[in-house]
Amino acid sequence: MTVRAREEFVKPASGREDAVMEVKNLKVHFQLDEGLLKAVDGVDLTIRRGRTLGIVGESGCGKSVTSQALLRIVPASGKVEGEILLYPSDRSKIDGIDIPDGDPVDLVGLDGKGRTIRSIRGGEIAMIFQEPMKAFSPIHTIGDQIMEAILLHKTANRKEAYDIALETLRKVGMSNPEQRMDEYPHQLSGGMRQRAMIAMALSCEPSILIADEPTTALDVTVQAQVLQLINELRDHTGTSVIFITHDLGVIAEMSDEVAVMYLGKVVEYTDVDTLFYGPKHPYTKALLNSIPSVARRDRLESIEGTVPFPMNLPPGCGFYSRCPLAEDGVCNAGDIPLREIARGHRVRCVKAEQV
Ligand SMILES: Nc1ncnc2c1ncn2[C@@H]1O[C@H](COP(=O)(O)OP(=O)(O)OP(=O)(O)O)[C@@H](O)[C@H]1O
């Protein structure tokens, strides 16, 4: 194993004992012909052991690009800056660098194609997404594909890899797991394919599972089963989950803490109960007012206007043009900082106290 100069990647521990990952001032900017597109623009997140962080926001707010950055799979045209500090659960899984106990690895400093990040992807951080066919090759069996991940990250022994794959399929509630091992992705139903993808992601016992809209394409009953499965697996394995969705109903079901994103920035960050019962950003409030509910008798409100395109934006709050509390000269004068208005509750709004 080549030991690279550790100061390049390994940062001193910050003392946050339950953090498995800390994201600090993350930026992903795309230089396009028309200008600089700030897809992610100064995001801070803390992923805690065994907990779920929900990331919610309308289409285009930067949720997926944030998750791509965490895995270092942003397309080459995107420039990634800031820090993504991973506190590995199992240092032996990480190839190519020597990390002293307790210190994190800064993923931004790693070569995006190097063996260290390749051992972290799948080994320490795994991802599931909306369309399982993207995760599976159509020409190999489910068993072979799950085993391939295990052989890469966990063991070189094929028999052992087979047993782990089978056991993981059992854990995710797959019917007839032995038979499924020999089947091809197209032979499975949508819900089963989703379970198989979750099994592949969890087979190497990652410390973080990133779920990007994993149930959007499923019907309501199967969606509920898959969400419940992710929660159960998190509780049994202690894996942390980053759950990305535009659906606040799913956020309520899944999250311990929630980051609300708007135009590449986190605008509100708090625990799930405070988000639903005491939101302090006008955008969060507007999102909550737009969720349909069986119990609601009042009229559903839609959010006025559309999300601006994250390029050549005017100074000040990104929600200014749509906000009922917007005040000229105050909200559009300069950058609005994310400030802590109560313990663990951060809001990017100068009018938060009036919401
Ligand atoms: N490869 C890319 N090159 C240029 N711009 C990109 C690229 N990928 C994403 N973007 C832009 O970055 C912004 C954030 O996109 P992102 O996909 O993260 O949004 P999202 O919140 O996940 O939306 P959705 O819910 O629709 O997936 C958008 O304006 C998008 O057009």
The ligand as a Tripos MOL2 file, in Angstrom:
@<TRIPOS>MOLECULE
LIG
   31    33     1     0     0
SMALL
NO_CHARGES

@<TRIPOS>ATOM
      1 N1        -23.3630   18.6030  -15.0110 N.pl3     1 LIG1
      2 C1        -23.9360   19.7930  -14.8630 C.ar      1 LIG1
      3 N2        -23.5220   20.8490  -15.6030 N.ar      1 LIG1
      4 C2        -24.0860   22.0680  -15.4690 C.ar      1 LIG1
      5 N3        -25.0790   22.3380  -14.6050 N.ar      1 LIG1
      6 C3        -25.5350   21.3310  -13.8310 C.ar      1 LIG1
      7 C4        -24.9960   20.0150  -13.9240 C.ar      1 LIG1
      8 N4        -25.6600   19.2120  -13.0360 N.ar      1 LIG1
      9 C5        -26.5750   20.0000  -12.4470 C.ar      1 LIG1
     10 N5        -26.5020   21.2680  -12.9020 N.ar      1 LIG1
     11 C6        -27.3330   22.4160  -12.4740 C.3       1 LIG1
     12 O1        -27.1380   22.5760  -11.0910 O.3       1 LIG1
     13 C7        -28.3500   22.9780  -10.4510 C.3       1 LIG1
     14 C8        -28.6640   22.0200   -9.3340 C.3       1 LIG1
     15 O2        -29.0340   20.7660   -9.9040 O.3       1 LIG1
     16 P1        -29.4320   19.4630   -9.0400 P.3       1 LIG1
     17 O3        -29.5950   18.3340   -9.9970 O.co2     1 LIG1
     18 O4        -28.4960   19.2860   -7.9150 O.co2     1 LIG1
     19 O5        -30.8490   19.9040   -8.4610 O.3       1 LIG1
     20 P2        -31.8600   19.0100   -7.6070 P.3       1 LIG1
     21 O6        -32.2430   19.8290   -6.4240 O.co2     1 LIG1
     22 O7        -31.2910   17.6720   -7.3260 O.co2     1 LIG1
     23 O8        -33.0780   18.9080   -8.6060 O.3       1 LIG1
     24 P3        -33.9970   17.6190   -8.9540 P.3       1 LIG1
     25 O9        -34.8840   17.4290   -7.7610 O.co2     1 LIG1
     26 O10       -34.7490   18.0820  -10.1700 O.co2     1 LIG1
     27 O11       -33.0810   16.4870   -9.2230 O.co2     1 LIG1
     28 C9        -29.4040   23.0480  -11.5440 C.3       1 LIG1
     29 O12       -29.5390   24.3900  -11.9720 O.3       1 LIG1
     30 C10       -28.8320   22.1750  -12.6380 C.3       1 LIG1
     31 O13       -29.2800   22.6260  -13.9090 O.3       1 LIG1
@<TRIPOS>BOND
     1     1     2 1
     2     2     3 ar
     3     2     7 ar
     4     3     4 ar
     5     4     5 ar
     6     5     6 ar
     7     6     7 ar
     8     6    10 ar
     9     7     8 ar
    10     8     9 ar
    11     9    10 ar
    12    10    11 1
    13    11    12 1
    14    11    30 1
    15    12    13 1
    16    13    14 1
    17    13    28 1
    18    14    15 1
    19    15    16 1
    20    16    17 2
    21    16    18 1
    22    16    19 1
    23    19    20 1
    24    20    21 2
    25    20    22 1
    26    20    23 1
    27    23    24 1
    28    24    25 2
    29    24    26 1
    30    24    27 1
    31    28    29 1
    32    28    30 1
    33    30    31 1
@<TRIPOS>SUBSTRUCTURE
     1 LIG1         1 GROUP 0 **** ****
